[in-house]
Amino acid sequence: MPIYHKLGNVPPKRHTQFRKENGDLYYEQLFGTIGFDGMSTNMYHEHRPTQVKEIKKQYSVAPKIAKANNIQSYRLRGFQVTPQEDYLESRKIVLTNSDCHIVLAAPRKSTSDYFYKNTDSDEVLFIHKGTGKLRTMLGNLDFKYGDYLVIPRGMIYKIDFDTEDNRLFIVESRRPIYTPKRYRNWFGQLLEHAPFCERDIRRPLELETHDEKGDFVIKVKKKDEIFDMVYATHPFDVVGYDGYNYPYAFSIHDFEPITGRIHQPPPVHQTFETDAFVICSFVPRLYDYHPLAVPAPYNHSNIDSDEVLYYVDGDFMSRNDIEAGHISLHPAGIPHGPHPGAVERSIGKTETEELAVMVDTFKPLMVTEEAMKIADESYYQSWLEK
């Protein structure tokens, strides 16, 4: 999200001497993307951010594939994922391809004895249940139901939960995550027709600065393996930074829907994009207002993309027997559309209260063993007329 942000203390010029009160230098670090061509942030540390004392262990968290070439539509019952104490252990990859992982998580506890860094992917954490605080090396963000937390790759963070009843829908992206290009002008400013604006973006406002030495475990993810690395200083020792590369929050409740006289296509719901997939937000909105409008979506063919819809809340007009926490997977190559009776039910309706998150991937998704544990294998037959 290209918005300049500054927090804490920084020197007047980049790459110049910046000294502490005792005369020692702060340690500058460029935190950048796409080589030196993408968004970046300059931060200043109390200690060198490079002091590794030990690498304790290395272990795989790669998903186990159940169906590598899938054409079957599935419903996954997301709330059947068993809660686990540890944040990382609770993350279950249910769908995956070479560009992204789609993950469900139900962590009970905050991260207390380690920090986490994903070097493979940007992360989008959608908060379905729970409140708390995302704590990062570039500042903290409070979160609640309906928040998207966008965490750039390489960001060191911890996550604190207020309760033990937490449900997260997570997308890990190996491609940079941006706001949709068509909603931005050539300066990066969100345009008047965009469904949200800069006022809706919550940037870090609380910077933790720890001047501490010791043994600090950072669990680093690289190529679907975790490395337990012990650093000699606290990773939250930044005294200030400025730039464009930092975590931020956006609430799905701040997405302003775009409507029309006749049914609008899914791109009007787009919230984030990469060059490999998009993320959309379906929110409460007025239905189409043509006198002969059919509010239910028309049947359409997924020829170029897999469609994943995560159901959050409300009445899901186009589906039968769908509950909060369910995921529908409609794979590329076959058409899909409303369930029998849904079109008829929609006619004459004036609004919907549905809330859902959609991920459309341009490469086929593989179904994992974790997904099959919560899968409804008869879902693909739910369009049959009785």
C-alpha positions in Angstrom: 0.0 0.0 0.0 2.0 3.1 -1.2 1.4 5.5 1.7 4.5 7.2 3.2 4.7 6.6 7.0 7.1 7.8 9.6 7.3 6.6 13.2 9.8 7.4 15.9 13.1 9.2 15.3 15.1 9.3 12.1 18.0 11.5 10.9 17.4 14.3 8.3 19.2 12.3 5.5 19.3 8.6 4.7 22.6 6.8 5.0 24.2 9.5 7.2 25.5 9.4 10.8 22.7 9.0 13.4 24.0 8.9 16.9 22.7 8.1 20.3 23.1 10.5 23.3 26.3 8.7 24.3 27.8 9.2 20.8 27.4 5.6 19.6 25.8 5.1 16.2 22.3 3.7 15.6 22.4 0.8 13.0 20.5 1.6 9.8 18.7 -1.2 7.9 16.9 -0.9 4.5 13.8 -3.2 4.5 12.9 -3.4 0.8 11.1 -5.4 -1.8 11.8 -6.4 -5.4 15.5 -5.8 -5.1 15.9 -2.0 -4.7 13.0 -1.2 -7.0 9.9 -1.9 -4.8 8.5 -0.4 -1.7 11.0 0.0 1.1 11.5 1.3 4.7 14.6 2.7 6.4 14.8 1.7 10.0 17.3 2.5 12.8 18.2 -0.1 15.4 19.8 0.1 18.9 21.9 -3.0 17.9 23.2 -4.7 14.8 20.2 -6.7 13.4 22.6 -9.3 12.1 23.8 -11.0 15.3 22.9 -14.7 15.0 24.1 -16.8 18.0 22.8 -20.2 17.0 20.5 -22.1 14.5 18.9 -24.8 16.7 16.8 -26.8 14.3 15.1 -26.9 10.9 11.9 -28.7 10.1 9.3 -28.8 7.3 5.8 -27.2 7.5 5.1 -28.0 3.8 1.5 -29.1 3.1 0.8 -32.7 2.3 -1.1 -32.9 -0.9 -4.2 -35.2 -1.2 -5.3 -34.1 -4.7 -2.8 -32.5 -7.0 -5.0 -32.2 -10.0 -8.5 -31.4 -8.8 -11.7 -30.6 -10.7 -14.2 -31.4 -7.9 -16.1 -28.7 -6.1 -15.7 -28.9 -2.3 -17.1 -27.4 0.8 -14.7 -27.3 3.8 -16.1 -26.9 7.3 -13.6 -24.5 8.6 -14.7 -24.4 12.2 -14.0 -28.1 12.4 -10.3 -27.3 12.5 -9.2 -28.2 16.0 -7.9 -25.3 18.1 -4.3 -25.6 19.2 -2.3 -23.7 21.8 0.6 -22.6 19.6 0.0 -20.0 16.8 2.3 -21.6 14.2 1.1 -25.2 14.9 -2.5 -24.0 14.6 -2.0 -22.9 11.0 -3.4 -25.6 8.7 -2.8 -25.2 4.9 -6.0 -26.4 3.2 -5.4 -25.2 -0.4 -2.1 -24.4 -2.1 -0.3 -23.7 -5.4 3.1 -22.3 -6.3 1.9 -18.7 -5.7 0.0 -19.0 -2.4 -1.1 -21.0 0.6 -4.7 -20.7 1.9 -4.7 -21.4 5.6 -7.1 -21.9 8.5 -6.0 -21.3 12.1 -7.5 -21.5 15.5 -4.8 -20.5 18.0 -5.6 -20.5 21.7 -2.5 -18.7 23.0 -0.4 -15.7 22.2 3.1 -16.1 20.9 5.2 -15.7 24.1 8.5 -17.6 23.7 9.4 -16.8 20.1 9.1 -14.2 17.3 8.0 -15.2 13.8 9.2 -14.1 10.3 7.9 -15.4 7.0 10.6 -14.8 4.3 8.6 -16.7 1.7 5.4 -14.7 1.6 3.4 -11.6 2.4 0.6 -12.6 4.7 -3.0 -11.5 4.9 -4.6 -12.5 8.2 -8.4 -12.1 8.3 -9.7 -12.0 11.8 -13.0 -14.0 12.0 -13.0 -14.5 15.7 -10.9 -12.8 18.4 -9.3 -9.5 19.4 -5.8 -8.6 20.3 -2.6 -6.9 19.2 -0.3 -7.6 16.3 3.2 -6.6 17.6 5.9 -6.0 15.0 9.4 -4.6 14.7 7.8 -1.6 12.9 5.0 -1.0 15.5 1.8 -2.5 16.8 -1.7 -2.7 15.5 -4.8 -3.6 17.5 -7.2 -6.0 15.7 -10.8 -7.2 16.0 -13.5 -9.1 14.1 -13.4 -8.3 10.4 -9.9 -6.9 10.2 -7.4 -7.7 7.5 -3.9 -7.6 8.8 -1.4 -7.2 5.9 2.1 -8.3 6.9 4.9 -7.8 4.4 7.3 -10.7 3.9 10.4 -10.5 6.2 8.4 -8.7 9.0 9.3 -10.0 12.4 6.2 -10.2 14.6 4.3 -11.7 17.5 0.6 -11.9 18.0 -1.2 -11.4 21.3 -4.8 -12.6 21.7 -7.2 -11.4 24.4 -9.1 -14.7 24.6 -8.7 -18.3 23.6 -11.5 -18.4 21.0 -9.7 -17.2 17.8 -10.4 -18.1 14.2 -8.2 -16.8 11.4 -8.4 -17.1 7.6 -4.9 -16.6 6.2 -3.5 -16.1 2.7 0.3 -16.5 2.3 1.4 -14.9 -1.0 4.7 -15.4 -2.7 3.8 -12.4 -4.8 3.7 -8.8 -3.4 0.2 -7.8 -2.2 -1.1 -4.4 -3.3 -4.4 -2.5 -3.5 -6.1 -2.8 -6.9 -4.2 -0.8 -9.5 -7.4 0.5 -11.1 -8.3 2.2 -7.9 -5.1 4.2 -7.8 -3.8 7.2 -9.8 -0.3 7.4 -11.1 0.9 8.8 -7.8 -0.5 5.9 -5.8 -3.5 7.8 -4.3 -6.7 5.9 -4.1 -9.3 7.4 -6.5 -12.8 8.7 -5.9 -14.5 5.6 -7.2 -12.4 3.2 -5.0 -14.5 1.3 -2.4 -12.1 2.5 0.4 -9.6 5.3 0.9 -6.5 6.1 2.9 -8.6 7.1 5.9 -9.6 3.5 6.2 -6.0 2.2 6.4 -4.7 1.8 9.9 -1.0 2.2 10.2 1.2 1.3 13.2 1.1 4.0 15.8 2.8 2.3 18.7 6.5 1.5 18.4 8.1 -0.8 20.9 11.8 -0.2 21.4 13.7 -2.8 23.5 17.3 -2.2 24.2 18.0 -5.8 25.4 20.7 -8.4 24.9 20.1 -12.1 25.5 18.8 -15.2 23.6 15.8 -14.3 21.4 14.3 -17.1 19.3 13.0 -16.1 15.8 11.2 -18.8 13.9 12.1 -18.0 10.3 10.1 -19.6 7.5 11.9 -20.2 4.2 10.8 -22.5 1.4 8.2 -24.1 3.7 10.6 -24.9 6.4 11.0 -23.3 9.8 14.5 -22.4 11.1 14.8 -21.8 14.9 17.3 -18.9 14.9 18.7 -17.4 18.2 19.6 -13.7 18.0 21.7 -11.9 20.5 19.5 -8.8 20.8 15.8 -8.1 21.0 14.3 -7.8 17.4 12.1 -5.0 18.5 14.9 -2.5 19.0 13.9 0.0 16.3 14.0 3.7 17.4 12.4 5.0 14.2 11.7 4.4 10.6 10.2 5.9 7.5 9.1 4.6 4.1 6.4 2.6 2.4 7.0 -1.0 3.6 5.2 -1.8 6.9 2.2 -3.8 8.2 -1.2 -2.2 8.1 -4.8 -3.1 9.0 -8.1 -2.6 7.0 -11.5 -3.6 8.2 -13.9 -5.4 5.9 -16.6 -3.3 7.5 -15.0 -0.2 5.9 -15.3 -1.6 2.4 -18.0 0.4 0.6 -19.8 -1.8 -1.9 -20.3 -0.9 -5.5 -23.8 -1.7 -6.8 -25.8 -1.3 -10.0 -29.2 -1.7 -11.6 -28.2 -5.2 -12.7 -25.9 -7.8 -11.1 -22.3 -6.6 -10.8 -19.4 -9.0 -11.5 -17.0 -10.1 -8.7 -14.2 -7.6 -9.6 -16.3 -4.8 -8.0 -15.6 -6.5 -4.7 -11.9 -6.6 -5.2 -9.8 -5.5 -2.1 -6.3 -6.7 -2.8 -4.4 -8.0 -5.8 -1.2 -9.7 -6.9 -0.2 -10.8 -10.4 -1.2 -14.4 -9.3 -4.6 -14.0 -7.4 -7.0 -11.4 -6.1 -8.8 -11.1 -2.7 -12.4 -9.7 -2.7 -14.8 -8.6 0.1 -18.5 -9.4 -0.1 -20.2 -7.1 2.4 -23.8 -6.0 3.2 -25.2 -4.0 0.3 -28.3 -3.1 -1.6 -29.3 -5.5 -4.3 -29.7 -4.6 -8.0 -32.6 -2.2 -8.7 -33.6 -2.9 -12.3 -37.3 -3.7 -12.1 -36.6 -7.2 -13.6 -33.2 -7.7 -11.8 -32.1 -11.1 -10.7 -30.0 -10.5 -7.5 -28.5 -14.0 -7.4 -25.3 -14.3 -9.4 -25.6 -15.8 -12.8 -23.9 -19.1 -13.7 -20.4 -18.6 -14.8 -17.5 -20.7 -16.0 -14.3 -20.8 -14.1 -12.0 -21.3 -17.1 -9.0 -19.3 -15.9 -9.1 -19.4 -12.1 -10.1 -21.4 -9.0 -12.6 -19.6 -6.8 -12.4 -19.9 -3.0 -15.1 -18.3 -0.9 -14.7 -18.1 2.9 -18.1 -17.4 4.5 -17.9 -15.1 7.5 -21.4 -14.1 8.5 -25.0 -13.3 7.4 -27.3 -15.0 4.9 -25.4 -16.5 1.9 -28.1 -16.0 -0.7 -26.6 -18.0 -3.5 -25.8 -21.2 -1.5 -27.9 -23.8 0.4 -26.7 -25.2 3.7 -23.7 -22.8 4.1 -22.6 -21.7 7.6 -20.0 -19.3 9.0 -16.5 -20.7 8.7 -17.3 -22.8 5.6 -15.1 -22.6 2.5 -16.4 -23.3 -1.0 -13.9 -24.3 -3.7 -15.0 -24.0 -7.3 -12.1 -25.2 -9.5 -11.2 -23.9 -13.0 -12.6 -25.8 -16.0 -16.2 -26.2 -15.0 -19.2 -23.8 -14.5 -20.7 -23.0 -11.2 -23.6 -20.8 -10.0 -26.5 -20.6 -7.5 -27.8 -23.7 -5.8 -31.3 -24.8 -6.9 -33.9 -22.4 -5.5 -31.5 -19.6 -4.9 -32.4 -17.6 -8.0 -36.1 -17.8 -7.2 -35.5 -16.9 -3.6 -33.5 -13.8 -4.6 -36.1 -12.2 -6.8 -37.7 -9.2 -5.0 -35.1 -9.0 -2.3 -33.7 -5.5 -1.8 -30.5 -6.1 0.2 -28.2 -8.7 1.6 -26.4 -9.0 4.9 -23.8 -11.5 3.7 -20.1 -11.2 4.7 -17.5 -13.2 2.9 -13.9 -13.2 1.7 -13.1 -14.5 -1.8 -9.7 -15.6 -3.2 -9.5 -16.2 -7.0 -6.2 -17.8 -8.1 -5.0 -17.9 -11.6 -3.2 -21.2 -11.2 -5.1 -24.4 -10.0 -5.1 -25.1 -6.3 -4.1 -28.4 -4.9 -6.2 -29.9 -2.1 -4.3 -30.9 1.1 -4.7 -33.7 3.6 -5.8 -31.1 6.1 -8.6 -30.0 3.8 -9.8 -33.5 3.3 -10.3 -33.9 7.1 -13.0 -31.2 7.0 -14.3 -31.7 3.5 -17.9 -32.4 2.3 -17.2 -34.8 -0.6 -20.8 -34.7 -1.8 -20.9 -30.9 -2.2 -20.2 -31.2 -6.0 -23.6 -32.9 -6.3 -25.5 -30.1 -4.5 -26.6 -28.5 -7.9 -28.6 -31.6 -8.8 -32.4 -30.9 -9.1 -34.5 -33.2 -6.9 
